[in-house]
Amino acid sequence: MTRVAAVDCGTNSIRLLVADADPVAGTLADLDRRMTIVRLGQGVDRTGRLAPEALERTFAACREYAEIIKEHGARRIRFVATSASRDAENRDDFVRGVRGILGVEPEVITGDEEAALSFTGATKELPGYESRLVVDIGGGSTEFVVGDDQVRAGRSVNIGCVRLTERHLLRDGAVTDPVTPDQVAAMRADIEAALDLAEEAVPLREARTLVGLAGSVTTVAGIALGLDAYDSTAIHHSRIPYGQVKEITERLLAATHEERAAIPVMHAGRVDVIGAGALVLLSIMERTGAAEVVVSEHDILDGIAYKAAEEARATTD
């Protein structure tokens, strides 16, 4: 076992996992797992730049994570940055800030690399080698990967809960409350175009099992399960049927901010973007014909941890 720290910095959140990992056995023992909503991708779709206030929120979370990593004595740190930092003109400011705080170079990975890490994290503990379509619905992008015991095809496309919300649901800087039918139609058009693009590289309809990752999916699952509070153990590997996803998505899009905020499993940072994220999931299920989605709490963060452990082993062998 190798003690590693994995950081996943996305468009909406930054997450930390400190764990004892054995990539050969496919085991991961969590020591600390946490998430902070920093909205790094605030305005990136419109301006092409990371906002100063978004950078500062992200750096504040990094300073907190640095203390946790030090306390646990992780042998190796791997920091991966995804959609927002890929798209930003001033991503060098982000890289310098992270390096100064954590002492590691943040890897601004490609969409294909993101997809492969997500697949590894989501499927390493799943039994059997049946064909699976793994979808990781993030803030700025969604990754699609098909594979069995290994990745066969993957594609990242620029649809995510934050990007769609900022593109279609903002009026005078605030989210429309509730969303209008025209706004839903505009989001649908964007999603369908992105699914067409994904399907050029990934056989979306061929996999036997649909596996869904990240906060939009797990939040929908928590609602479907009727949880009184967010419970990752109950959500992990739950199976949510298409009918429930459709009903929940329609309810979220029709709800006011206050109604969404009152949902017990809702994180405060997801209140305004969950409708768009749920619509992405629903659209994927409709495109693929999936009768249900298997929800995984293990995702790219776990994939990063496994990769960090493999690298640590390679340097000591």
C-alpha positions in Angstrom: 0.0 0.0 0.0 1.2 3.5 -0.8 -0.2 6.6 0.9 -1.1 9.2 -1.7 -2.9 12.5 -2.0 -5.1 13.1 -5.1 -6.6 16.5 -5.9 -9.2 16.9 -8.7 -9.8 20.6 -9.6 -12.8 21.0 -11.8 -15.0 23.8 -13.1 -17.3 23.8 -10.0 -15.4 22.1 -7.2 -12.0 21.1 -5.9 -11.7 17.7 -4.2 -9.1 16.0 -2.1 -8.6 12.3 -1.4 -5.8 11.0 0.9 -5.7 7.2 0.8 -3.7 4.1 1.1 -3.8 2.7 -2.4 -2.8 -0.7 -4.0 -3.3 -0.4 -7.7 -2.4 -4.1 -8.3 -5.1 -5.4 -5.9 -7.5 -2.6 -6.9 -8.0 -1.4 -3.3 -8.2 2.1 -1.9 -8.5 2.8 1.8 -9.8 6.4 2.4 -8.1 8.4 5.1 -9.7 11.8 4.1 -12.1 12.6 1.3 -13.6 16.1 1.0 -15.0 18.6 -1.5 -15.1 22.4 -1.7 -17.3 24.4 -4.1 -14.9 27.1 -5.5 -16.5 27.7 -9.0 -13.1 28.1 -10.6 -14.9 28.2 -14.0 -16.9 31.3 -13.1 -17.3 33.2 -16.4 -14.7 31.2 -18.3 -17.2 30.3 -21.1 -17.9 34.0 -21.6 -14.5 35.6 -21.0 -12.0 32.9 -21.7 -10.2 33.8 -18.4 -10.1 32.6 -14.8 -11.6 35.4 -12.6 -9.4 36.7 -9.8 -12.0 35.9 -7.1 -12.4 32.4 -8.5 -8.6 31.9 -8.3 -8.5 33.1 -4.7 -11.3 30.8 -3.7 -9.4 27.9 -5.2 -6.1 28.9 -3.6 -7.8 29.1 -0.2 -9.0 25.5 -0.6 -5.5 24.5 -1.7 -4.0 26.0 1.5 -6.5 24.0 3.6 -5.7 20.8 1.6 -2.0 21.3 2.0 -2.4 21.1 5.8 -4.4 17.9 5.6 -1.9 16.3 3.3 0.9 17.2 5.6 -0.9 15.8 8.6 -1.4 12.4 6.9 2.1 12.2 5.6 1.2 11.3 2.0 4.2 10.0 0.0 3.1 11.4 -3.3 0.7 14.2 -4.4 -0.9 14.3 -7.8 -2.9 17.4 -8.7 -5.1 17.2 -11.8 -7.0 20.2 -13.3 -9.7 19.8 -15.9 -12.2 21.8 -18.0 -12.0 25.3 -16.7 -8.2 25.5 -16.6 -7.9 23.9 -20.0 -10.0 26.7 -21.5 -8.5 29.7 -19.7 -6.0 32.1 -21.3 -4.5 32.9 -17.9 -4.1 29.3 -16.7 -0.4 30.1 -16.0 -1.6 32.2 -13.0 -3.4 29.1 -11.8 -0.4 26.8 -12.2 1.9 29.2 -10.4 -0.5 29.6 -7.5 -1.0 25.8 -7.0 2.7 25.1 -7.3 3.5 27.7 -4.6 1.0 26.3 -2.2 1.3 22.5 -2.7 4.8 22.2 -4.1 3.6 20.2 -7.1 2.9 21.0 -10.7 -0.8 20.9 -11.5 -1.4 18.7 -14.6 -3.9 20.4 -16.9 -5.0 17.2 -18.6 -6.7 16.7 -21.9 -10.3 15.6 -22.1 -9.2 12.1 -23.2 -6.9 11.8 -20.2 -9.7 12.9 -17.9 -12.0 10.3 -19.4 -9.5 7.5 -18.8 -8.9 8.4 -15.2 -12.7 8.6 -14.6 -13.1 5.1 -16.1 -10.4 3.7 -13.9 -11.8 5.2 -10.7 -15.3 4.2 -11.4 -14.8 0.6 -12.6 -11.8 -0.8 -10.8 -13.9 -2.3 -8.0 -16.9 -3.3 -10.2 -17.0 -7.0 -10.8 -16.8 -8.6 -14.2 -15.7 -7.3 -17.6 -19.0 -6.5 -19.1 -19.1 -3.5 -21.4 -19.8 -0.2 -19.6 -20.4 3.3 -20.6 -19.0 5.7 -17.9 -20.3 9.3 -18.0 -18.7 11.9 -15.8 -20.9 15.0 -15.7 -18.8 17.9 -14.5 -19.1 21.6 -14.3 -17.6 22.5 -17.7 -17.4 19.2 -19.5 -18.8 15.7 -19.6 -16.6 12.7 -20.3 -17.8 9.5 -22.1 -15.8 6.3 -21.9 -16.7 2.8 -23.1 -14.7 -0.2 -21.9 -14.7 -3.5 -20.2 -11.4 -4.5 -18.4 -9.8 -1.6 -20.3 -10.8 1.6 -22.1 -11.9 1.1 -25.7 -13.0 4.6 -26.6 -13.4 8.0 -24.9 -14.4 11.6 -25.7 -14.8 14.7 -23.6 -17.3 17.4 -24.7 -18.0 20.9 -23.5 -21.3 20.4 -21.7 -21.5 20.6 -17.9 -23.8 22.0 -15.3 -22.0 25.3 -14.8 -21.3 25.9 -18.5 -24.9 25.3 -19.5 -26.2 27.3 -16.6 -24.1 30.3 -17.4 -24.8 30.0 -21.1 -28.6 29.7 -21.0 -30.0 30.3 -17.5 -28.5 33.7 -16.4 -30.5 36.9 -16.6 -28.8 40.0 -15.2 -26.2 37.8 -13.4 -28.8 35.6 -11.6 -30.3 32.3 -12.6 -33.8 32.4 -13.9 -36.2 31.2 -11.3 -37.8 28.9 -12.4 -36.3 28.0 -15.7 -38.5 28.8 -18.8 -39.4 26.2 -21.5 -37.3 28.2 -24.1 -34.3 27.9 -21.8 -34.7 24.2 -21.4 -35.0 23.8 -25.2 -31.8 25.8 -25.7 -30.0 23.6 -23.2 -31.4 20.5 -24.9 -30.1 21.7 -28.3 -26.6 22.2 -26.8 -26.6 18.8 -25.1 -27.9 16.9 -28.2 -25.2 18.6 -30.4 -22.5 17.5 -27.8 -23.9 14.0 -27.8 -23.6 13.8 -31.6 -20.0 14.9 -31.2 -19.3 12.3 -28.5 -21.0 9.6 -30.6 -18.5 10.2 -33.4 -15.8 8.6 -31.2 -17.7 6.5 -28.6 -20.4 3.9 -29.3 -22.8 5.3 -26.8 -25.6 2.7 -27.4 -23.5 -0.5 -27.3 -22.6 -0.8 -23.6 -24.7 -3.1 -21.3 -24.3 -0.8 -18.3 -24.5 3.0 -17.8 -22.3 4.2 -14.9 -22.8 7.8 -13.8 -20.3 9.9 -11.9 -19.9 13.3 -10.1 -22.1 15.6 -8.1 -25.1 16.1 -10.5 -25.6 12.3 -10.7 -25.0 11.6 -7.0 -27.4 14.4 -6.1 -30.1 13.0 -8.3 -29.5 9.6 -6.8 -29.8 11.0 -3.3 -33.2 12.6 -4.2 -34.4 9.4 -5.8 -33.5 7.4 -2.7 -35.4 9.9 -0.5 -32.4 10.5 1.8 -32.8 12.8 4.8 -29.1 13.8 4.4 -26.3 13.1 1.9 -25.1 9.6 2.5 -22.3 8.4 0.1 -22.6 4.8 1.3 -26.3 4.6 0.4 -25.7 6.4 -2.9 -22.6 4.4 -4.1 -23.7 1.7 -6.6 -27.4 2.6 -6.3 -29.4 1.9 -9.4 -31.8 4.7 -10.4 -34.4 4.0 -13.1 -35.0 6.2 -16.1 -38.5 7.1 -14.9 -37.2 8.5 -11.6 -34.4 10.5 -13.4 -37.0 12.1 -15.7 -39.4 13.0 -12.9 -36.6 14.5 -10.7 -35.1 16.5 -13.6 -38.5 18.0 -14.5 -39.1 18.8 -10.8 -35.7 20.5 -10.5 -36.2 22.6 -13.6 -39.6 23.7 -12.5 -38.5 24.5 -8.9 -37.6 27.8 -7.4 -34.2 28.5 -5.8 -35.7 28.1 -2.3 -37.4 24.8 -3.2 -34.1 23.3 -4.6 -32.2 24.6 -1.6 -34.6 22.8 0.8 -33.9 19.4 -0.7 -32.0 17.5 2.1 -29.2 16.1 0.0 -28.6 19.4 -1.9 -25.1 21.0 -1.5 -25.4 24.8 -1.4 -23.0 25.1 -4.3 -25.2 23.0 -6.5 -28.6 24.7 -6.0 -28.4 26.8 -9.1 -26.6 24.3 -11.4 -28.4 21.0 -10.6 -31.2 21.5 -13.1 -28.7 21.7 -16.0 -26.7 18.7 -14.6 -29.8 16.5 -14.3 -30.9 17.4 -17.8 -27.5 16.2 -19.1 -28.0 12.9 -17.3 -31.6 12.5 -18.6 -30.5 13.3 -22.2 -27.7 10.7 -22.0 -30.2 8.1 -20.8 -32.6 8.9 -23.6 -29.9 8.8 -26.2 -28.5 5.5 -25.1 -31.8 3.9 -24.2 -30.5 3.0 -20.7 -33.2 1.7 -18.4 -31.2 2.8 -15.3 -28.0 4.4 -14.2 -25.6 2.8 -11.8 -24.3 5.6 -9.6 -20.7 5.6 -8.4 -19.2 7.7 -5.7 -15.8 6.7 -7.1 -14.6 8.6 -10.1 -11.7 10.6 -11.5 -10.4 11.4 -7.9 -10.0 7.6 -7.3 -8.4 7.2 -10.7 -5.9 9.9 -9.9 -5.0 8.2 -6.6 -4.5 4.8 -8.3 -2.2 6.5 -10.9 -0.2 8.3 -8.1 0.3 5.0 -6.4 1.5 3.3 -9.6 4.0 6.2 -10.2 5.2 5.9 -6.6 5.8 2.1 -7.0 7.6 2.6 -10.3 10.1 5.0 -8.7 10.9 2.6 -5.8 11.1 -0.6 -7.8 
